[in-house]
Amino acid sequence: MQNEITRKYKVKDVEMLTAAATIVENAIANKTLLLSKRSTWADPFFNDLKTQIEDITETYLGKDAAKEMREATQVVLSIQAQAQIDLAEFKIQIEQDFKKEPVQKKEILTTLGFVALHKNVQKSDQEALIQLLYQFKNNLTPTLNTEIVAKGIAQATIDRIIGYANTLKQANITQEGKKGGRKVITEEVVVTFNEIYEQVISIAKIAHNFYKTDKTKQELFSFAKVAATINSKAASTTTAKKKP
């Protein structure tokens, strides 16, 4: 009796294919360095693989779901990178602007979520990022906003951080909404999915190593990180609560 074909990945099919497509997109965006280190990746290698993944996804999972999942994922990844920069800039300015008022400095950073969550945000923990953004948005009173701006922080920085919360929430909702429903997947299709997964995993591992001195670039080629971004649940609009 023939053994049942099993998936070599632990996420949903649409999540695996979307993560694979995202990693290939990241490779295309960074191909100058990648191609200089690996001749077999020369054009049109990545573009051909991108087309192959898109065709497979659309054939077995539906064109609209595949396209919108990819777009939503790129939005989430873009927001995550931008938000990390703005949050880091905000935090260092608070630390310096209020260094002669340590009690107020700690109160601001605690109230806005930095004390409990920022270390994990720096590690690209998306759940922590969502929680921090909503805590920031919900706890920044007009009075506190005025006090912070008076010290020198640009209002535009604050407004961007608040804006990330809503945009990130909507992107996550789009991701979740496109995961439901799929055609019947045969063992033959699972074999095809596994082949795509193995090929992209190899690319990701090699590229990840090429960027061993650049953590930000490395994360673009971490299948686990990209898949986790896709698998993230939509954020609650209530103020994030500190976990026990």
N, C-alpha and C positions, 0 to 999 in steps of 0.2 A: 504494500500500500504506500502510495506516494505521500511524503510528508507535506503538511500544509505550509504554504509560503507565508512567512511572517514579516512584518515591517521591521526595518532596521533602525527606526526612529520611534520616539515615544510621544511625539506630538501628533495633532490631527494632520490629515493629508494636506488640507489647504494651508495649514500653518507651515508645514515642512516645505511645500512648494513656494510659498510666499517668502519664507526665510531664504531659500535657495536663490530665488530671483533677486532678492535684496542684496545678498552677498555678491552676486554676479554684477549687479548695478554698481556696487561699491568698487569692485575690481575694475570695471570700465572707467570709473571716475579716477582711479589711481593707477591706470595701466602703464604710465610712463616708467614708474619705478618697477612695477611687476614684470613688464616685458624686458626690462634691462637685465633682470636676474634669471629669467626663464624663457628661453627661445620658443618653446612649444606653445606658449600662450600668445604668440604673435597674432595680429589680426588675420582673419576675423574670428578667432577662437572664442572670445567672450561674447561677442555679438551673436554668433551661431548658437552658443549655449543658452543665451538669453531667449532667443527665438524658440528654441526647443522646449524650454521650460514653459514659456507662454502658451505654446501650442498644446502641450500636454495638459496644462492646467485648464485651459479653456475647453478642451475636448472632454475631460472627465469631471470637471467641477463647475463649469459654466463660465462664460466669458465675462459677464458683468461682475460676478463675485470675485473672480481672479483679479480683474483690473482694479476694482475699488479697494480690495484688500491690499494690493501693492501700493496704491496711492496713499491709503491711510497709514500704512506702515512707514512710508517715507516721511509723512508728516510727523508721526510720532518720533522717529529718529532725529529729525531736524529740530523739533521742539526740544527734545531732551538735550541735545548738544548746546543749543542757544541758551536754554534755561540754566544749565550748569554754569555757563560763563557769567550770566547776569547775577545769579545767586552768589557766586564767589565774589564778584565785584561789590555787591551790596554788603556782604558780610564783612569784608575787610574794611570797608568805609565806616561801618557801624563801630567796629572794634577800635578804629583810630579816632573817629569823631567823638566817641564817648569814653575814651580811655581814662579821662579824669573823673568820670562819673561811673565807676564800675558796677554799682548796683543797678543803675538805669540801663547800662549796656547789657548786663545779663538778663534783665527783665525784657528788653526788646528782643534779644535773640531767642529767648525762651518762648515768648508770646508768639513770635512769628514762625516758630518751628525749627529754627536752626540748631538749637542745643540737642534736641532729640533725633533729628533726622538728617542734618547736613552731611555727616560723615558717610552715611550710606548713599546719599545722593552722589557724592564724589566717587563712589564705587560703581556708579551707573545702575543703582537699584531703582527701577522705574516706579515701583510701589511707593518707596520713600519719597521720590520726587513728586508724585501726585499728591501725597499727603502733605508735604511741605508747601506746595503751591496753594493748596486749599486752605491750609492753616494761615498762610501769609495773607491770602485774599480776605478771609473771613475775620481775621483778628486785627487787620490794619485799620484802625479808626481814623477819621479825619484829623483828630487832634494829634495822634501819633504820626500820621503822615506829614503834617505841618512841621512838627518838631524835627523829624528826620531830614526833611528838605531844607529846613533852616540851617542845618549843620553842613550842608553842601552836596548831599546826594541828589542827582538829577531826577526830576519827576518822571522823565521818560523811562528811566531804568525801572522805577517802581511800577509804572503803567505796563511795561512789557511783562514783568513778572506776573502781575495780576492777569494779564491777557493770556498767558500760557495755560493757566488753569482751565479756562473754558475751551480753548482750542484743543488741548490734550484730551479733555473729557470727550469732546465730540469725535475726535479721531479714534479713540478707543471704542466708542459706541459703534462707529462704522465698522471697525474690525470685528467686533462681536456679532454684529448683524449679518455679516457676510460669511460667517462660519457655518451657519445652519444649512442643512439640506445638501445632499450630494447624490450623484448617480450611483448605481450599484457598481462597486469596485470588485473586479474579478482578480484571481490570483495573478493572471497575466499582467494586469495593470499594476498590481503591487510590485511585481518584478521591475517594471518600468520605473515606478516611483523609487524603489531601492537603488536602481542604477543612477538616477539623478542625484539622490541623496549622497551616495558614495563619491560621486565625481565632485560635487560641490564641497563636501567635507574635506576632500584632499586639497582642493584649491584653498579653502579656508585655513587649514592647518599650515600649509606652506606660506601663505601670505601673512598669517598671524606671526609666524617666526621672522619674516622679513622686517616686520615693524616692532621687533622686540624692545626697541628703545623709545617707542612712541605708543603709549598706552591708548590714547584716543584712536589712533589708526588701527591698533590691534583689535579694538572692540568692534570695528566695522567687519572684521573677519572671524568673529566668534559666533558660531552657529547657536550656541546656548544663549548668548546675549540677545541676538537678533530674534530668535524664537521666543524668548521670554518677553520681549517687547511686543511681539505679535499676540502672545497669549495673555497679555495683561488685561485684567477686567476693568470695565469702566469705573471711574472714580465716583465715590459718593460726594455729594455737594455739601455734606455736613462737615463741620470742623473735625479734622483728623484727631483721633484720640491716641495718646501715648499707650503703647502696648505694655502690659505688666512685665 
